[in-house]
Amino acid sequence: MSYDYLVVGSGLFGSTFAYEAAKRGKRVKVIDKRDHIGGNIYTENIEGINVHKYGAHIFHTNNKEIWDYVNQFAEFNRYTNSPVANYKGQIYNLPFNMNTFNKLWGVITPEEAKNKIEAQRKAINIEKPKNLEEQAISLVGTDIYEKLIKGYTEKQWGRKATELPSFIIKRLPVRFTYDNNYFNDRYQGIPIGGYTQIIEKMLSSELIDVELNRDFFSNREEYIESYPRIVYTGMIDQFFDYKYGELEYRSLQFESSLLDQENYQGNAVVNYTDAETPFTRIIEHKHFEFGNQPKTLITKEFPKTWKKGDEPYYPVNDDNNSEKFRKYRKLAEEQPNVIFGGRLGMYQYYDMHQVIAAALSLAKKELS
């Protein structure tokens, strides 16, 4: 069989490109090392509950074109991301808003909350934040930092907050309204029936063939020689056999439990922000789709240091890793028939709408 493209990885980037290529009459082979399609947005139905197997995924965007695009593959519900924080048994609303401030300090008006934060800022007197801790305190003061940021962040990244760059937390949502909606985006929701159906529809064309349990690196040279164009969505450093060293990631370990009860925590996502709790959050999957099943399934997320063989989730975009990536990116640009894309190919944390936008941009450039 003659193909125009080999797509390595059936996640959102690779599948979007494959769909667009097939629409234009191109034959596409998609391979994936996992035993399922969908990459990290894969959802599995267990006891009627659509389980987010690789962590919580909430679709949100301000881009109507992207919203309309993804809605052709699934109907989305009205889910609003409103996580809560559990600090040693005390519950606080996220993002930081008037509900949070009232619980912490008993304040009622925005002016009272602002005055409280400003007093804590002045007490520390940080003019130019040099790390995440200083950046966080300069944004929200010491109380919120100590209870709701420090422990969670240090668990997530495996480093002290004073060793983390300030940019990680510069976009921290702080609102002086009673609004628990985490995102500011106009469009938000969860596909009714889970995310896997989106990928299934993207890859349903008769011009697309999918092979699972296929590791690109088991036949790397043969693949490169056999296909005129390759869209590669795996780790860029692995493609080049770690020539400049491994890029650093944070990984996750999941522990899921099916519980014989209707409702475990009353919310889809609860963050555990103290340092003593080993996991960062608990996901109760049924609440993403307002489920009323008699049972519930919860997943605890444990951050861990990435090593070869683990799933890479969060790139560590510090100066050292960014410099390594620049070197790999230069090598990638010299590849005559390989296009690098997606979260791992670009060593960049992307939200789902950004992944789709990047894939559509590539398709427009490559296929027009």
PELIN-V241737 format. One record per pair of residues at least 24 apart in sequence whose C-alpha atoms are under 6 Angstrom apart, sorted by the first residue. I is the first residue (numbers start at 0). J is the second residue. If there is no record, write none. Layout:
i=I j=J
i=I j=J
//
This chain:
i=2 j=26
i=2 j=27
i=3 j=27
i=4 j=228
i=4 j=229
i=5 j=29
i=5 j=229
i=6 j=229
i=6 j=230
i=7 j=231
i=7 j=232
i=8 j=232
i=9 j=36
i=9 j=37
i=9 j=38
i=10 j=37
i=10 j=38
i=12 j=341
i=12 j=354
i=12 j=358
i=16 j=358
i=16 j=362
i=18 j=201
i=21 j=206
i=26 j=206
i=27 j=207
i=28 j=207
i=28 j=208
i=28 j=209
i=29 j=209
i=30 j=209
i=30 j=210
i=30 j=211
i=30 j=213
i=31 j=211
i=31 j=213
i=32 j=212
i=32 j=213
i=32 j=214
i=33 j=212
i=34 j=211
i=34 j=212
i=37 j=195
i=37 j=198
i=41 j=195
i=42 j=193
i=42 j=194
i=42 j=195
i=48 j=285
i=49 j=193
i=50 j=284
i=57 j=189
i=58 j=187
i=58 j=188
i=59 j=186
i=59 j=187
i=60 j=184
i=60 j=186
i=61 j=184
i=61 j=185
i=72 j=197
i=73 j=190
i=74 j=190
i=74 j=191
i=75 j=188
i=75 j=189
i=75 j=190
i=75 j=191
i=76 j=188
i=76 j=189
i=77 j=188
i=78 j=188
i=80 j=180
i=80 j=181
i=81 j=179
i=81 j=180
i=81 j=181
i=82 j=268
i=82 j=269
i=83 j=269
i=84 j=269
i=84 j=270
i=84 j=271
i=85 j=270
i=85 j=271
i=86 j=272
i=86 j=273
i=94 j=172
i=94 j=181
i=95 j=173
i=96 j=173
i=96 j=174
i=96 j=175
i=96 j=176
i=96 j=177
i=97 j=175
i=97 j=176
i=97 j=177
i=98 j=177
i=109 j=175
i=116 j=140
i=130 j=161
i=130 j=163
i=130 j=164
i=130 j=165
i=131 j=160
i=131 j=163
i=131 j=164
i=131 j=165
i=132 j=160
i=132 j=161
i=134 j=165
i=147 j=272
i=150 j=272
i=150 j=273
i=150 j=274
i=151 j=272
i=155 j=302
i=228 j=336
i=229 j=337
i=230 j=337
i=230 j=338
i=231 j=338
i=231 j=339
i=232 j=340
i=232 j=341
i=232 j=344
i=233 j=343
i=233 j=344
i=234 j=343
i=234 j=344
i=235 j=344
i=246 j=320
i=247 j=315
i=248 j=305
i=248 j=311
i=248 j=313
i=248 j=314
i=248 j=315
i=249 j=304
i=249 j=305
i=249 j=312
i=249 j=313
i=250 j=302
i=250 j=303
i=250 j=304
i=250 j=305
i=250 j=311
i=250 j=312
i=251 j=301
i=251 j=302
i=251 j=303
i=252 j=300
i=252 j=301
i=253 j=299
i=253 j=300
i=254 j=298
i=254 j=299
i=255 j=297
i=255 j=298
i=256 j=296
i=256 j=297
i=257 j=295
i=257 j=296
i=258 j=294
i=258 j=295
i=258 j=296
i=259 j=294
i=260 j=294
i=261 j=293
i=261 j=294
i=261 j=295
//
